[in-house]
Amino acid sequence: MAEALTRGRLDLRLRVTSPELLALPWRHPLADWDVTRVDFRDIPVGPSRHLVRFVEADGRLWALKALPARVAIREYDVLRDMEARSLSAVRTGGVVLQPFDDAAILVTHYLERSWQYRRLLMRLPASSSAHRARLFDAMASLLVDLHRNGIYWGDCSLANTLFMRDGQRIQAWMVDAETAEVHPALSDGQRRLDLEIMTENVTGGLLDVAARRDDPPDQVADVFAEATGVGDRYEHLWGVLHEEPVVEVTDQDRIEGRVRGLNDLGFAVDEVRLEAAEHELLRMKVAVAGRRFHTDQLRALTGLEVGEGQATILLSDLRAHRTTMHRDLGHDVGELVAARRWLVDRFMPGVEAAFAAVNHRGDPTQAYCDLLEVRWLLSEAAGADVGDAPALDALAGRIAPGESAANIAFVDEPTQELPIIPPPPVL
């Protein structure tokens, strides 16, 4: 943290020494800032207890939130702690303690290519249960990650979360840490309370969307049942991560299978401990690191920095390309050599074509992941590999099959209204 400026009681602590950011009228209440002098951006936000405004400074977009000083400092500290652990939370730009009425402004980076849950759910049909399932998985995974790191949220809700696409998954990001607390570890009671709060808030958020859309009662009942099941998703993932199976000394396959299962979920394994249980049995304890197993693998091979969900898809594509090279050349190809050829021959041209098909909206790498998913779905329906051309046509024409994750890309289209998109035709 750089103590950038201190005059009177104004305490401006910015982590980014941006000239335009420093020059903002920090001595005045955020609500009074002159729109003719400050480069505001009109970005919709959900319900908030405090004023939030978005400002562009030196080519970057910042979220500014007016808070009581003690709340701003606490939230800033929690977010800094989460950033140090590479957890999914907005990144801080600084905190400003203003010279009046115990006031402060928390500065955070705007999360590019993210959206609120209402934007997704209001623009996709109520029958799209697969998209809601992705949303619930994201919420459950985020809360599990926080709890594993000793963070109690206290107000986990859809409204306090932003969502980003990550391959065929959705990733959830905490954007409001006002009630969050950092502990060495959480008790089961703290976890249960946080889980109850999440379940209640998620259910309320989904029912609010259903009421806005005037969904029929049977669909509302389905959504309610799905939303209340978000706790089951949390408990399942928590159980998988903390399971301590008892294995035989010679059961190497089960030991390796436990590690592979965690890797498949994206978790790297720090340590495996085998402790004596009874007779010839051992209790297996696994220390799990962050959920970046495939991300780290792909970066090591290609230098690409992508999300865990994207990395899972891209690694599969890379391996398929290596198999094709082996068949065409008649001999095995080293992993690093195959990765370089995949980047040049497959990934880069594929990204360019897929991004053009979606009118250069969103993330180019995500567009390529969508191309791969749609190609696979169309090939499954046809019983043979259909190639890239039909998949590109499907992306360009917005007819991704079924409840493909690629349909979520349509949420990113700029619009003044949020019409519900009808289900795509059955292919």
N, C-alpha and C positions, 0 to 999 in steps of 0.2 A: 504494500500500500504506500503510495506517495502522498505526503502531505503537500498538496499542490498549492493551497492558498488558505491563509487564515487572517481574517480581518475582523476585529471586534469579536462578536460571538459567532460569526459565521465560520463553520469548520467544514471545508470542502475537501473530501478525501476521495480522490479518483485513482483508479488503477490504470486508467488510460489517459495519457496526457494529450488529449485532442484539443487543439486551439479553439475550435468552435464549441466544443463541449464546455470548456473552461469559461467561455465568454457568455454562457447562458445567464439569465437574470436570477441567480440563485438566492439573492437577498429578498425576493418577493415570493408570496404564496404561489404555488403552481397554478391555482385557479385564476390568478390575475395576470398570467403571462400574456403579453401582447401578440396576437396571432399575426400581426403585420411585421413583427421583428423576429419571431421564432418560427423555424421551419417545422411546423407540426404536420403529422401524417394522420389521416382519418382512418383508423383501424378499429373495427368493431371489437368490443370486449364483452365478456359475460358479466353477470351481476358481481359487484365488488363493494366492499365496505368503504373503500377509499378511492379517491380520484386517481385515475391512471391516464396518462397522456403519452403519445409517441412523438419523438423528435428525431429529425435527421441532422446529424452533425458530422462533418468531414467524411461524407460518403457512407456513413453507417447509421443504422436505425436503433434507437434506444427507447426502452420503456421506462417512464418515470412515474413513481408512485408516491403520493403524499401520505406520510404516516407520522404518528407521534415518535419522538426521537428514540425512546427506549425500545419501541417495537421495531423501528427501522434498523437499529444496531443489532438487535437479536436476530432478525431475519437475515441481515447481511452476514452475520457470523455463521449461521446455519448453512446458507448457500455457499459460502467459502469452504466450509467443511465438506459439503457434498461435492463441490468441484474438485477438491483435493483427492477425493476417493473415486473420481470419474463416474459419479452417479448422475442419473438423468434429471437434472434440474437446470433452470435458466442460469446463465453465467452472470456474475455481478460485474458492474462497471465502477461502482463506488457507492458511497452514502454521503449525503450532505446534511449537516446539522444547521438549521436556519436560525437567525437571530431573533426569533419571536415565538411565543406561545408553545414551547416544547415541540416545535415542528421540525420535520426532516423530509428528505426526498431520497428514496432508494432508486438507484440507477442499475438497470439490468440490460443485457443485450437482447434485442428482439430476436426471437427464434424463427429464423427464415424457414419457409416452406412448411410451416405448421398450421394447424387449424383447430378450431374449437369443435367439440362434439356435436353441437347443434348444426354446424355447417355440413358435416357428414350425414347426420341422420335426417335432416330436413330435405336433403337433395337426393336421397336414395329411398327406394320404396320400403314401406313398412315390412314387407315380406322378406327383406334381405337379412335373414338371421345370421348368415355367415359373416357379414360385416360387423354386426353387433358382437358376435363371438370374438372377432379380432379385437374389438374395443375392450371387451371384458378381460380378455387375456392380457392386454397391455396394462390395464389397471391393476390386475392381480400381480403381474410380474413386477411392476414398479413398487408396489407396497412390500412385496417379498424382499426386493433389493434393499429398500430402506430399512426394514426390520433386521435384516442380516447385518446391517452396518450400525445398528443401535439407534436408528432415527425413528422417533415417534412423530407422526404427522399431525394428528389431532383434528384435521379437517380435510380428509381425503375425499374429493368429490370430482365429478366430471368438470364442474365449473372452474376448479382450481388446477386444471390439467390441460396441457396442449398435446396434440397428437401429430405424429409424423409417420409417413410411410417408410417401411424398411423391408424391402423384398415383398413377400406375401404376408408379412406381419404388419402390425401397427405398433409403434413405440410411443409410450406415454412419458411426458416430461412434467415434473412439478414446476408450477409457476407462482405458487403462493405458499410461502413457508412461515407465515406470521405465527401460527400456532405450533410449529414444529419444535421438537426438543432433541438434543443429541445426548445419548447415554453410552456408557461402556458396553452395555447390552440391555435388551428389553426383557422384561418378565413376560410370562405367558399372559398375565392379566393385561398388561399394556398392549400386547399384540391383539388380544381378543377385543379390547375396547376399540382400537384403531380399525379393526376389521368390521366391527359392528357399525362404526361411523361410515366407513366406505360403503358397505352394503346399503345402508339407509339412504345415503346421499346419491349413490348411483341409481337406485330404484326411483328416487324422487326426480332425478334429472331425466330419466327415460320416460317416466309418466308425464312429465311436463311437455316433452316433445310430442308424445302421443296425443295429448290434449290440444296442442297447437295445430296438429295435422288433422284433428278430428277423426282419429282412427276408429274403426268399428270395435265394439266391445271384445270380440273374440281375439282380435289382434292385440288389444291392450292387455288382455289376460296372458297371452303368450310372452309379450315383452316383460311383463311383471315377473313371470316365472323365470325368464332368462336373467333378468337383473338381480333377483334375489339369489341366484346361483353363483354370483361372482365370488362369494366367499368360498364355495367349493373349489373353484379354480385356484384360489390362494392356498387353501389347505392342501390340495394335491401337490402343487409345486413345492410348498414348504416341506411336505413329507418326503418327496423325492430327494430334496437336497440334504435332509437331515436323517435319512434312513441309515440304520446301522445293522445290516444283515449279519447273521451268524453263518459262517461258511466252514467247509472242511479245509484242512490244511492243503490238500491236494487239488482243491476245486479252483484251479487257475482260470478256467473259462468264466466262472461266475464273477471272479474278481475283475478280470479284464472287461467283462460285460458291464459291470457297474460303472467303470471309468468311461467306457464308450458311450453308455447311455447319458451320462452327464455331458460329455463332449457334444453329443448330438443335440442337446438342449442349448449348446453354446457356452457351457461353463468349462473353464480350464480347471484342472485339478492340481492343487499345490502339493498335497501330501496324502499318502495312503498309509494308514496305521492298522496293523493286525494285532489285536490284543487277545490273550488267552481267555476263553469263555468257560467251556467245560469239556471234559474228556479230550477228544482230538479236534475240537471246534475252536474257531477264532471269530472274534467280533471285528467286523470291518468298519473303520471310521475314515471318512474322506473329508479332507479340508478343501473346500471349493473356493476358487478365486472369482474374478469378475466374469461377466457373460460376454466375452470377446474371443472365444476360442477360434472361430472361423475367421473373424476379422484379423486376428494376429497371423493366422496361417496365410491368408491371401496377401497381406501386406508383405510378409517375408518373401513370397514368391514373385509378386508383381509390383510392389510399391504402392498399390491402390489403398486408399483410406476410405472405407465404406462402413455402413452399419452391419450388425451381426446377421440380420436377416438377408440383406443383399449379398454379403460374403458367402453365405450358405449356398445361394443360388449360383453365384459366379464360380465358386469352386467346383460345383457339379458340372457346369458348362466347360470349365477348363479341363476337367478329367475326361469328359466326353471327347473333347478336341484332341487330347493326348492319345486316346484310344484310336481315333480316326487316323492320326498321324502314324501310329504304330502299324495299322492295317495297310495304309497306303505305301509306307516306306519298307515294310517287311521286317522291321526290327524295332526294338524298344527305343523310346526317346526319353532322355532324362527329364526330371520334373522341372528344373529351371529352364531348360531349352524349350520345353513344351509351353511353359508359362510365357516366355518371350514371344513365341510364335502366336500363341492365343491372343495376346495383347494386340499384335499387329494385324493378324489375319481375321480375327473374329470379334474381339471386344470393341476396338476403336471404330471400325466400320459399322458394327451393329448398333453401337450407341448413337452414331450420327444418323442412321436410318430411323431408329426408333424415336429419337427425340424430334426429328422432322415430322414423323407420323402423328405425334401428339401436339403439333404446332408449337414446339419449343416451350411447352409449359412444364413447370415442376423441375424435377431433378433428372439430368440426362442418364445417370446410371440406373435410376429407378425405371426410366422408360425402357431401358434394355432388359431389365428384370421382368418387366411386364411383357415384353416381346417373347421372352423365353417361356413364361407361364402360358401365354395365349397359344403359342405354337404347340406346346405340349398338350393342352386341352383339345385343340383342334385335331391334332394327330391321334389322340386317344379316341375321339369320336369317329375319325376316318379309318382307324385301324392301320395307319401307316404314317410315316413322317411326311407332313405336308410342306415343309420348308418355311422359309421366312416370309415369302410374299403374301400368303393368305393371312398370316398373323399380323403383318404390317397393315394390310387392308382392314382387318378387324379393329386394330387400334385407331386407325385414321377415321373409320366409320362409326366408332363407338359401339361396336357390337361384340365386345368381349364376351365369350360364352359363359352362361350360367352366372354364378356368384363369384366370378374371377376377381381376385384382388385388384386387377387392372381397372375395374369399374370405378374404384375409389379415385382414380386420377381425374375423373370428370368433376370432382368436387373443387379442384383447383382452378377451374375456368373462371375468369373475372366476370362478374355479373352484378346487377343492381338488385336482383331478386334471387330467391332461392327456391326455384320450382322443383318439385319432386320428379326425379327421372324414372320413367316407367321401366319395368323389368326388360332386359334384353330378350330377343327372340330365342327360343330353344333351338339349338343347332344339333 
